[in-house]
């Protein structure tokens, strides 16, 4: 997973996939510069909404604009912006339209569904020579502007911008290269065409060399929605030689939708993007399926490329040599910018992306979490404190600079059998700052490789250390990990982690920062501030008025004594949980004997919300002999039963016992 300060690049034979934000990234358009470099634009999610505890109250997600540039061979162009990726701050719904193209001089033109057209320099900065010195222009939105603005480069760097106005009019505006309206085109720079039955925000068009227009989008007649292409001649009449009287309505089973788009090849054939089993198809110029392309007219992008991109293609362009570039939403980390290059016949061009035929996962400068797939991969964390989790396959792992974590969550992540080795290999382990995370495997510590322990062995040459078990599972697989170098005597439970790491504060007001490993953070006395980090953590503030930040992962906020969080009639000593995630985090009050929600009397807790403070409260009205009663405060509005599944109570049938939920219960190391 990437973070706002970094990104992750995955390359495989034929494909490149970039995780821009760590959230759901969505590429919308692709363009090629004169030097062959490839631009992909879309959205990089920075707020995931729709759940209690999300960083916003709305039921939708917010994204920044994102632009990445690849070299012609599919590798990231590190000379562009930040290591090949530019993220432009915004607050937009990622369902909005976002189109990009490149002028012959390398200037980048973007167009948004708001009617805004802007030009960027090759480094991603705003080009103030465009739009009368502002770098941007705003199209006239009169006439019930309704659709996404699609933009294409025409002759001599001119621009054609297409919008759907109202529900039945397609408007094409021609701009000069500097952003001024070309009043020689149509009626003072615009032409209008009938677009009856087109719906939604994603109608796109292509102005052909002969002045005709091909446009497509969601089409509805009698409430039956399907994707459609319409070809309109230069005089505005339908081209009856195309499709069925000028219109082609696609079968819904083909997977085309509102995000689909198209382009035309120099020979007039048309490439149409889709999703599912038919992510890209090619039509003849009359709208019939070109069965010579791919598999009967369809390019099936999935086979042979395990997990490296999804089956949703959002944009397509054709190179001068006839090869085809497509971009779509990748299948890893929730959605990434994926680019695949095809040969002219629709087969995958395996010379694109990975340059050595292997699968690569590369981090950048910040703290990355690199998650592998079933293939054999080469993973490089780069700078920053990274987490490398190869998953299945025989992986080669380079942590790079920083305190890195090499994580294994299943025996089959790295193993051997009596006949063969499938072990991962760490090539740059630093025992003083790196850690090997084995929390999910159930081993108890270092030993002789038996009884749940792992043995440490070094080869005869002293060049490689092995961490291994001699006990096979039901499939005959036994854990084994290779580490370059001789680390005999230097592998301990501090750098080979078998259980949650315990971090203890002092009696003072501590600020404790967790890491990406699973941790049990105990604040002890004092008004502490605890940050869980990226692991599945337990945060136990202890006595004092503590502030708890769970961070990423599945976290548990643990309370074992009334004095951990309480109030009196006159004062509050309650903890504040800042970022509880309503999907994954839990509050554990089982040790206090509370058995459920109610009116706050007896062994029940009541939840409430204060508009004045903007905080929610989980509280009891029962006081002890010193007038203290349990209370926790939380940011966000959790009232109305939103905590119902997020609190761990004691069983009413037996005495309460402290049960740690959410992390492996093996041996615990000290930090």
Buried (B, 14 or more C-beta within 10 A) or exposed (E): BBBBEBBBBBBBBBBBBBBBBBBBBBBBBBBBBEEEBBBBBBBBBBBBBEEBBBEBEEEEBBBBBBBBBBBBBBBBBEEBBBBBBBBBEBEBEBBBBBBBBBBEEEBBBBBBBBBBBBBBBBEBEBBEBBBEEBBBBEBBEEEEBBBBBBBBBBEEBBBBBBBBBBBEBBBBBBBBBEBEBBEEBBEEBBBBBBBEBBBBBBBBBBBBEEEBBBBBBBBBEEEEBBBBBBBBBEEEEBBEEBBEEBBBBBEEEBBBBBBBBBBBBEEEBBBBBBBBEBBBBBBBBEBEEBEEBBEEBBBBBBEBBBBBBBBBBBBBBBBEEEBBBBBBBBBBBBBBBBBBBBBBEBBBBBBBBBEEEBBBBBBBBBBBBBBBBEBBBBBBBBBBBBBBBBBBBBBBBBBBBBBBBBBBBBBBBBBBEEEEEBBBBBBBBBBEEBBBBBBBBEBBBBBEBEEBBBBBEBEEEEEBBBBBBBBBEEEEBBBBBBBBBBBEEEBEBEBBBBBBBBBBBEEEBBEBEBBBBBBBBBBBBBBBBBBBBBBBBBBBBBBBBBBBBBBBBBBBBBBBEBBBBBBEEEEBBBBBBBBBBBEBBBBBBBBBEBBEBEEBEEBBBBBEBEEEEEBBBBBBBBBEEEEBBBBBBBBBBBBEEBBEEBBBBBEEEEEBEEEBBBBBEBBBBEB
